[in-house]
Amino acid sequence: MRSLRRMIYLKIARMSRGSNTPVPSIISYETKIKGDILGGDTIHIDGRLEGNIMCNEVIIGTRGYILGDIKAKSLSVYGTVNGAIDTESLFVAKNARLIGNSVYTKIALEPGAYVEGSCIPRTKASAAKTEPETKPANPEMKIAK
C-alpha cells in the first residue's frame, strides 16, 4: 500500500510539473545519510542527514533531522535543523526546531516554533560582511594582484 501511494504521488508530481521537470527527491523516515547533498530541484527529508545541503528547495518533514548547513532558495522546516542557514524564503512551523544562525530574505515563523540563534535579514547580513583580509596567513606568502 505504501509503495502504491508513493507511485501515485510521483505520477501526480510529474504531471503537475511537466515531463521535463524532475520529481522531488525524498529521504524517508529511518533513512540515515552521512555526507553532503549538492544540486537538485526539491528535496524532502523525513530521515536523518549529517552533512550540508545546497539545492533549490528543501523541505524538512516532521520526523526530519539535519545536522549541517543549508543553502537553498526556499526552506520549510517542520522537523529539526542544527546548523547555519542561507535562504531567500524561510518557513519554520510551530513544532519545528531551528538551532543555528540563519540569513534570509523573507521569513515566516509560526507561534510555538523553537529558534535558537540569530535570524538576520539578507540586507543587514550583506552590510555586515567585511572586506576580505589582504594579509596572507603565512607572512612569507605574497598576494598576487
Buried (B, 14 or more C-beta within 10 A) or exposed (E): EEEEEEEEEEEEBBEEBEEEEEBBEBBBEEEEBEEEBEEBEBBBBBBBBBBBBBBEBBBBBEBBBBBBBBBBEBBBBBBBBBBBBBBEBBBBBEBBBBEBBBBBEEBEBEEEBEBEBEBBBBEEBEEEEEEEEEEEEEEEEEEEE
